[in-house]
Amino acid sequence: MVARAYGWSFPVKAPRIHLRLLRVGACRHLECMAARGGRWRSVEFPALCGLIQHPAHGWLLYDTGYAEHFFTATSTWPEALYRHLLPTELPENETLHAQLAAAGLTRQDIKTVVISHYHGDHIAGLRDFPQARFMALKADTEQFLGLQHRRWRATLGGYLPRLLPDDFMQRLTLADTCAWTDLPQWLAPFTRGLDLLGDGSVLGIPLPGHSAGQMGLFLPNADGQPVFLVGDACWSLPALREGRLPALPAQWFMANRQRYHGTFTALMGIARKEPAVALLPSHCLRAWQEYADGH
């Protein structure tokens, strides 16, 4: 199979997989914090995760969004500050349990959860998958574990250690141990990805800056289209296309501002030159709607 669009082509050898984007709760924050030039008003930021169906490996999740465990973990201080600064809603019909059930699935059907990074709005549902294995990058895992007993610093960084299952480390596979594989040339400056499943269908790509070791996913053949799930490497697809970085106060909470700028710039180049690639940030309604309309 050869994919063609907007002047580029590349051979797709990876198995065809199916991707569905799920909205699992949302928080509210100032629009101007997510991108310079935004309005000074509170807007909704959905927590999106990817439900992936693989022909051989079954069902996977990219992040979990919010879950009831988030409200338990933020019920006392200092963790309650997290929920105070980012008011959160999780209607029953948006829970992962309800959405999986609507798709004819149970929690036991999820075999793997790929963690983009360890912020609370991305891992709140890990405890709901007692049989799944987890995959994350070593740098992010080490940063998170180093904050487990530093509650104020963890909270200010968006981390809630109580969200981890008790046997998390026994079920964790560090993505860094997977083999590297070459990416299509048009995805430069990203040149290599971690082959998470061993068949080229789900490739982990380090996207550092927002956290120490955030991992994006490149799916070469998601229902016949290349898709790049980019986590929190940007918060707004329109802002990425326009080169509008988050406001400085938002950048103060990032692991490394300089590396974030580099990741953002790299993704901006792809967004501008390869519009056929579905770039999907984890909190952008516009990107979610564009992808849903096309599928």
Secondary structure, DSSP 8 states (H G I E B T S, - for coil): -EEEETTEEEE--S--BEEEEEEEEEEEEEHHHHSTT--SSEEEEEEEEEEEEETTTEEEEE-----HHHHHHTSSTTTHHHHHHS-EE--GGGSHHHHHHHTT--GGGEEEEE-S--BHHHHTTGGG-TT-EEEE-HHHHHHHHTTTT-HHHHHHTTB-GGGS-TTHHHHEEEGGGS-EEE--GGGTT--EEEESSSSSSSEEEE--SSSTT-EEEEEEEETTEEEEEEETS-S-HHHHHHT----HHHHTTSS-HHHHHHHHHHHHHHHHH-TTSEEEETT-HHHHHHHHHH-
